[in-house]
Amino acid sequence: MGTPVNIQSVEGQIEGGMVMGIGYGVTEEFKCEDGIPKSRFGTIGFMRADEAPKLDVILCVLEERKLPYSLGAKGCGELCMIPTAPACALAYYKLDGKFRQTLPLEDTPYRKKKR
């Protein structure tokens, strides 16, 4: 992401992206049929703030990699959300040996078994 200029803002972006990725991976289900959304906003299963796990953001700064003029500053936005759902799947696989291939991940404490 470049050199962090506003640490608090960068940490907030990363935490938000991780919570989005976790929600996408374990709680949110957006149903579509033939490209037509069938889910209502309130039924998708968005993760609430009080359901989010505690997250630690670790920033690594390499002084020799600074770019001129902008000091290497770039936005990180939701880039940190990309690997989060697969990371959740791998974590559950390592926990119980079950290979989950659908999102949201099934048989987790966040998702009840479908009847």
CORKA-V59617 format. One record per helix or strand. SS is the DSSP state (~ for helix, > for strand). FROM is the first residue (numbers start at 1). LEN is the number of residues. Records with the same first field share a line. If there is no record, write none. Layout:
SS = FROM-LEN, FROM-LEN
This chain:
> = 2-1, 32-2, 36-2, 73-1, 108-1, 111-1
~ = 7-20, 41-3, 49-3, 63-3, 79-3, 84-13
